[in-house]
Amino acid sequence: MSRQERETVVRTTDSPDGPVVTRNTVVDERVNAREPITWEEMRMLLLRGPTVKDRTWRPTVGGLLSILAGSWNLLLGLGAVIGGSLFPSLTPNFGGVSGGISATGIAAGIFFIVIGLISIIGGIYALARRGWPMALAGSIVALFPSPLILPFIMGIFSLIFNVLGHREFWAKAKGEIM
């Protein structure tokens, strides 16, 4: 059943000239009706549900915030990897065990690089309004705590906006919006 079929109800009324068939929307008809609602009208109202006709700003802002948070984490990770691998002499020497600290920095840097890449890819999916699970994963990964508070705050808002705009992802997959 198409959306137009769900929104309309066919009514046949008897008049002196013969039966008259009218097609009115359920909402328009219910505003002017003086009789109780029928089961068929109630079913049509419930099946119709909310629709998404246009693109809103929510997934766009959520995707941009996810990309920004991912970029911060990516830069942080690259800095930790480069700092740990190219400049081991700058790491403190605790009783002759300086290599462990640079290895920890490299491992943390790789972790932040992976988090940043997933968040950036999820943000790109959110901007395109395709792949709701990947856009959601990018927003969730942007929530991972980093030494900087700004990417975490961006991740919170990215998750909120992507969740509020999730219907647009499904509407785009069905071809209802561009």
Buried (B, 14 or more C-beta within 10 A) or exposed (E): EEEEEBBBBEBEEEEEEEEEEEEBBBEEBBEEEEEEEEEEBEEBBEEBEEEBEEBBEBBBBBBBBBBBBBBBBBBBBBEBBEBBEEEBEEBEEEEEEBEEBBBEBBEBBBBBBBBBBBBBBBBBBBBEBEBBEBBBBBBBBBBBEBEEEEBBBBBBBBBBBBBBBBBBBEBBEEEBBE
